[in-house]
Amino acid sequence: MNLSELSKQIELGRFERLVSDSLSEMFQNANEIESRFNQVITVPINLSEEKGFEILELYYTASWFHIFEIVNVPRNASIFEIGAGDTVYIPKAMNAYSSGNGGNYVTANLNKELSQRFREKTEGLNLSIQIIEDDGANILNHLSKGSMEVIAFHHAINDIIQTIIAKIENIDTINNNWWEIEPQLLSKVMEYHNSGKLKIATYDAFVSLIDTCRKLLKPGGYMVFDNCTYAGYEAMGYSSEFHSSYINMAREWIEEAGLGLEEVELKSYDKMWWMVLRKL
Ligand SMILES: C[S@@+](CC[C@H](N)C(=O)[O-])C[C@H]1O[C@@H](n2cnc3c(N)ncnc32)[C@H](O)[C@@H]1O
């Protein structure tokens, strides 16, 4: 979400439930809030700033909450996230949005350690939460077609692609510590990308996963994607420019596959970092 717009809305108290006490003390007015956001929400994301992690969390929870409002998601909606890992921005945004009105959140998450941490981090939320430890590609074995209002891909296109490549390369992404194998995963993705083989290797599995998610959505439901690029990866030989192009790559592939999803452009959401698709 556009940082100036977001800061004005925070000053007006719109995202009160998402602003922690310590950020609230730090934020004096919209200009101050915007300048704090500008220090952290950059390319690449800069978490070394004071309260960098809290500011990043507020950026994402408020941006997702705002999307739920714009596209009129029911307060008691069911939302499915692919590959949450141990990141809890979407359940927190949904928790604030549903505000005790019976929202449901489900994630399909393969990595065991991250699923366990996700469980611990979401314990206190007033939201029904289910973690399915399986590949999102198999989600229709667990949930009914047409049962979700929203499908969330928070910084997940990269995780999906890395997991597809890992399967080809026999790297275990379920039982290993994700952060220990991450350098190996990124180096493999770069190898496929640099040799022009990434699309051949991953297109079918990626598009089939999106199509499965489409079946899981109610007609008129939404798939929402975001992406960001964190600092520190160039030093590992992983290209930030490539990582920053993931939304455009997914847009191109989904369009090419003709899945029956139309893009909805939202004012104040940059198309390079956000994509919202509506099921026809
Ligand atoms: C590093 S975490 C990322 C969490 C979150 N997307 C973020 O960027 O903050 C990656 C997680 O995505 C999961 N993942 C990747 N592809 C998946 C798939 N097809 N189905 C289920 N989980 C998947 C991995 O198992 C892992 O738990």
The ligand as a Gaussian input file, in Angstrom:
#p B3LYP/6-31G(d) Opt

LIG

0 1
 C       10.502000     -19.072000       4.424000
 S        8.861000     -19.588000       4.670000
 C        8.103000     -18.146000       4.040000
 C        6.925000     -17.645000       4.773000
 C        6.203000     -16.475000       4.136000
 N        5.698000     -16.777000       2.804000
 C        7.102000     -15.262000       4.111000
 O        7.784000     -15.037000       3.100000
 O        7.165000     -14.545000       5.084000
 C        8.535000     -20.711000       3.345000
 C        7.428000     -21.708000       3.645000
 O        6.681000     -21.974000       2.451000
 C        6.365000     -23.337000       2.473000
 N        5.960000     -23.771000       1.108000
 C        6.555000     -23.494000      -0.072000
 N        5.852000     -24.046000      -1.093000
 C        4.794000     -24.679000      -0.536000
 C        3.718000     -25.419000      -1.056000
 N        3.584000     -25.649000      -2.362000
 N        2.802000     -25.907000      -0.188000
 C        2.928000     -25.706000       1.136000
 N        3.932000     -25.000000       1.703000
 C        4.857000     -24.509000       0.875000
 C        7.635000     -23.972000       2.987000
 O        7.444000     -25.304000       3.393000
 C        7.965000     -23.032000       4.133000
 O        7.318000     -23.397000       5.301000

